[in-house]
Amino acid sequence: MTSLHCDATAYVSVLSIHNASTHSTSLATETAKDLLQRDTSGLLRMARRMLLLILVLVRSLRAVEPPGCRRPFVLLGVLPSLPPLWRARLTREGVVFAPCSPLVPGNPSSDKLRAWLLVRYERLLYVDADVMALANVDDMLAPAPPHVVVQAHHESDLVQAHCGVPLAQRSIGAFFSFAPSATKFTELARQLVRYSANAYVMKHFSEQALLACHFNNDSRRVLPCGYLFSINNPASTACRFDGRPPEICLRIHRRACERHAPQTLRDSCTLGGHQPGSDGCSALVRSQRGVCAAISAHASAHCRWRPDAGVDIRAVHFKGRKKPWALASEACAPVTLGTMRVGHAQARGAAPNRSQALLPLSPFAVHDSPVWRGEPRGHGECLVVNRTDAPRIHWADGSPIDARRCCTLELLLASIWYGHLTAEERVAL
């Protein structure tokens, strides 16, 4: 029997498609380019991808819900005209459609602020479409004081310095829980006018800076870095698609940060009440010297994939351009077949043994990531090395992974994402 707690709470996400000259995410930009290119299904290619992101998000949340709990999933936004098949598919998953008008044309992410108007629920968990749940997230919807907002951590944001948010308390707009309130929506919408006046901020940071700065007081709690693991964080291994270790990715991020941070801070200094080129703006840029080294140290200490070291990972964020379909290169195309499997090694060149007991590989069963043993560009094996028998990792069809670039944590997570889809649904990609 569903508990009152489940009845009074819900998940919410945004599917908002509107075109303009500024877009807050790479997904929004790609969708805008696709607006006039329709195929035989009558649905935009990028819109189909966004719908599949939503579908996997819902199914991954359903997979980790406790028995008897099936919360509504509210889909906000300027929704596309959905063919009956897609609408029926999402409705079966418990999706409730809540169309709305855009708050900032061309900036779909800002439409998530309308979730504060869903006052029929006691508490909501907002989740971006490119997130996938890996473990139970019920604690995000546990009863809490109405004024408290719980936000996922952003390990490398720069612009939140303008309103004095410490590095360890900076947050991301992709994952947060809150109590709906029409009054709070009015406050946020009023502030959004000032934020949207800075085209640079809206293009690159959207509503994220607004939420972080507005709740930069005792009314919010920021989650540990690992709760929402970002594939794009400086301490991940996804800086290149070839399984590089985190140390290399940290160095790459730090060099890029040092190159771009001063200009980013200058372009966003109006958030702190300064004009570009003013003494106040220059002082803020100077005060942030060393921030890139601090970000690198912070990410290294707190944001690595370390479920075996007590890091409480609940969800993964396919942030930016690191979407599952971007990870499915030609060499790693079998990732689209579904969740990787694990079992004992078979002879190279032998046909897959269908009777072999190959079990789905959990991302929590490995330390840091699957490990390649052998030549980087030649023969080798993809193994789980923290188990005494060092079993081999296989694609979903039982064939062994035989390329180093496919033997990574990111590909494992992408395979789990594809595992939430049927073969028919994968065709829509």
N, C-alpha and C positions, 0 to 999 in steps of 0.2 A: 504494500500500500504506500502510495506516495506521501511523503511527509509534508507538513505545512511549510517547512523550510524550502522544499523544492517548489511548492506551489507559489511561493511569494517571491521567488527569484528567477532570473532568466539570464541567458547569454545574449549578447547583441554584437552585431558587426555591421559593416557598411559595404554596400555595393552601389556605388554612385558613379554614373557615367555622364559627364557634361564637358563640353569642349570650350577651351579658351586659350589664351596665349601663355598662361603659367600653369604648371602642374607640379604637385608636391611630391610625387613618387615616380619611379621609373615605370611602374605598372600603369599609372594614370597617363603618362606621356605616350607609352606604346598604345594604349587604348584610344587616345585621341587621334593618333596617326591612322588607326584602323576604322575610324568612324564612318567613312564612306565606302569601305570595302566589305561588302556583304557576300556571303557564300550561299550555297543552295539550302542550308538549314535556316536561313533568314536571321542568323545571329552572328554578331561580330566575332572574329577569331579571338581577340583578346577578351571580349566579354565571356566567351565560352571558358577561357582559361580562368577568369575570375570566378565564374560559377563553380568550376571544379575545385578551386581553392576553398570556396565556401563549403562545398560538399565534403571535402576531406576534413575541414575544420570541424564541421558538425559531427561527422562520424567518429573522428578521433575523440571528441568530447563525450560522445555517447559510450565509447568503448571504456572510458575510465570513470563514468558515473557509477555511484553505488546502486545495488539492486533496488528497484522500485522508484528510482528517481529519474524522471525524464523532463527536464526543464524545457520551457519554450526557448526557441532560438529566434530572436527578432532580427530581421534583415532590413536595415534602414537605407534610405538614399534615393537618388534619382535613378530608379530602377529601369533597366531596359525592358522592351516588350518581349516577354518570355514566351516561347512556344509552349503549348500545353504539356509536352513531354517533360521539359525542364521544370515547369511549375509543379507538376505532379510529383516529380522526383524529389524536389526540395520539400514539398508539403509532407510527403511520407516521412521525411527525416525530422519533422517537427518545426519546420521553418515557418515563421509568421511574417508576412510581408508588411512593411510600414513605409510606403512611399512618402517622400517629402521634397520640398523645393531646395535648391542649393543655397547655402549660406554665403559662399564666396565662389562665384562662377569660375570654373577651371581648377578648383581646388577641392576635389572630392573628399579628402581626408577631414576637412573642417566640418563636414556634415555630421560627423560622429557626435558633435556637441549636442545635436538634437536628441540624443539618448537621454539627456537629463529631463526631457519632457515625458518620458515613459513612466509616469507616476503611479500607474496601476501596480507596479512591482516595488517591493521593499528595497531590493538591492539588485544591481546588475553587474555582470562581468563583461566589459567590452574587450573584444579580441579582434585584431586585424585578420583579414582573410588569409594572409600568408603565414599564419601560425598553425602549428599542429600540436595537439596535446599528446603527451607521452605518459602522464601519470595523473592521479586525481587532483583536481584543483578546487575541491569543495571549500577549503579554508578561505578562498577568496570571496565566498558568498556567505560565510558564517555571519550571524548577527553581529553588528558593530554599531557604534554611535553614528548617527546620520551624517555628521560633518566629516567623518574620516574617509579619505580616499586612499586606496592602496594601489601603488603604481610599480610597474616593473622598472628595473634599473637600466639606464643608458650609460655605458661605461666610457664613452668617448665624446659626448656632446660638448661643444664649445660655447654656444650662444647663451646657455643658461647661466653663464658667469655674469651676464649683464644684470641679472636680478639677484645675484649673490648666492646662487645655489652651489653648495660645495660639491666637488667632484663625486664623492661617494653617495650623494643624495640626488644626482641628476637622473631624470626619468625619461622613459620612452612612451609615446602615445599609442603603442600597439597593444598594450595589455594593462588594464586597470579596472578596479571595482569601485563602486560608489552607490550612494542612495539618490535616486532621481529627485529632482526638485525644480519646479518651474522658476522659482526665485533665483536659484543658482544658474539656470540656463540664461536668464536675463542678464545676470552679471557677466557670464562668459561671452555672450553675444555682444555685449557692449564693449568689452575689451577687445574682441576680435577685430573690430573696426580699426583700432590703432595698429594691431599686428598686421592686418592685411594691407595697410598702407605701405609696408616695407615689402616690395615685390621679391627681394632676395630671400627674406625670411620665409615668406609663404611658399616660395618655390622649393626651398631646400629643407625647411623645418616645419612648415605648416602649423597646425594647432599644437604641436608638441611643446614648443617653447611657452605658449600661452598657458597650457595646463601645468607645466612645471613651475612657472613663476606665480601663477594664481594660487596654487596650493603649497607654496614654499613657506609653510609655517607648521604649527603643531597639529594641523588638521589632516596631515597625510603621513603615510608610512611607505617607505621605499623598500622593495623586496631585495634580497641578496642577488648578486649578479647572475648566479646560475639558475635561478628559478625559471626565467625565460632565457634559454640559451640562444644567442644570436649567431647564426652561421657567419655573419659578417663582422663579428667582433675582432679586435686586434689580436686576441690570443687564440683564435680558432686556427684551423689549418686550411681555410678556404681562400687564402689570398691568391693562390694559383691552383689550377685544377690538376695538381700532380703530387698531392700528398706531402707537401712540405711540412716540416715540424713547426710548432708554434713560435719558436724563437726567430725563425726567418720571417714569419708573418708579422711579428712584433716590430722587427727592424724596418720592414717595408712600410708599415703603418706610421712609425715614428718619423721616417724621412718625409712621407707625404704630408703628415700633420705639420711638421716644421716648415714645409714649403707653403702651405695654404692657410695655416691658422691666423697669421696677422691680418690677411685680407678678409677672412671670414669674420673676424672680430670687428674690423672696421666697417664692413658692409652691414653688420647687424647692430651697431652701437646705438641706433635710435631706440632700441628696446630698453636701454638704460636711461633714456631721456636725453641723450647726447646727439649732436649733429655730426655727420661725417666730417672729419678734419678738425673738429673742435679739440680744445685742450682736454676736456673730459674724456672724449673718445680715445685720444692718444694715451692718456693716463691708464685707461682700462687695458688697452693693448699691451702697454709696458708691464702692467701688473700680472699679465698672463704669461710672461716669459717663463719658460720651464714647464709649461702645462703639458706639452707633448711627452716629455720625459715622465711626468707624473701619471699621465694616462697610460703609458706603456707599463709602468711599474704596477699601477692599480689593476690593469687588465691581466697582467701576468700573475698577480697574487690572487685575484678573486674571480676571474672570468674564464678560466680554462674548463674544458670538459673533464670533470673529476668526480663522477658519481661514486667511485669507490673510496673517495676521500671525504665523504660526508657532505658533498655538495648536493643540495636538494633540487635536482632538475625536474621540472614538471612539463615544460613545453619547449618547442624549438621554433625559432623565427627564421624563415627563409627570406631574410631581409634584402632589400635592394635588388640587384640583378642575380642574386644567388637563388633563383627559383628552381624547383625540381626539374623542370624541363630544360633549364640552362645547364644543369649538371649532367644531363643525359646526352653526352657527346657521342659521336659515332663509335668510338672505341668502347664506350660504356653503355651502349644502347640497351642491353638486357636489363638495366636498372628499371626500365618501364614495365617489366613483367611482374613486379611486386617485391615483397620483402625478401631480402637475402636469407639464405639458409646456412646452417652449419652442420658439418659432419666430418667423418674421417676421410683423409685424402684418398684419391683413386689414381690409378696410373695415368700419366699424361698421354693424351691421345685416345684414351679408352672412352667408349660410349658411356653417357651418364647412367649410373645404376639406379633405376627407378625404385628398386626395392630397398635401397639404402635409407636408413632412418635419418632424413635431413629435417631438422627442426628450424622454425623461424628464429632468426637471430635478433635478440633484443639489443638495443643500443647500450643498455646498462650492463651487458655481459662482457664488455670489453673495457680495457684500460686505455683511455684517450681515444683510440681508434683501432680499426683492423690494421694489422702490421704485414708489410710485404717482406718476404724473405727471399732473396735472390738478386739477380741482376736488375738494375733499374729499368733497362730497356730490353731485357731479354727474358730468359726463363726464370721463373720464380713461382711463389705461392702466396696467396692471401690467407693469413692465419689469425686465429684467436690465440695469442701467446700467453695469456694469463691463466690458462688452464693446463693442467699437467700433460694432457694428451695433445695439446696444440692442434685442435681440429681445423680443417680447411673450411674457408668460407666459399659458398656457391651462390650463383644467381638463383632466382626463384624456380627456374626449370631444371635445376640440378647440375647445370654445367659449371665448371670451376671458373673463378675469376682469374684471368691470366694476363692482366695489365696493371702495372703499379698505380696508374692514375685512377683506376677504378676501386682500389683497395684503400678507401678513406672513410672516415666517419661521415663526411658529408654525403657520400654516395649511399652509405647504409641508411641514413636518415631519409634521403630521397626515395630509396627503395620502399621504405615503410610508408611514405606518402603515397606512392603508386599502389601499394598494397591495399589502400582504402578504396580504390576504384575498381570497377569491373572492366573487363576487356573492351566492352562496348564504349564505356565512358572514356577510356584512355584514347580512343580514336579521335575524340573531340579536341585533343591537344594539337 
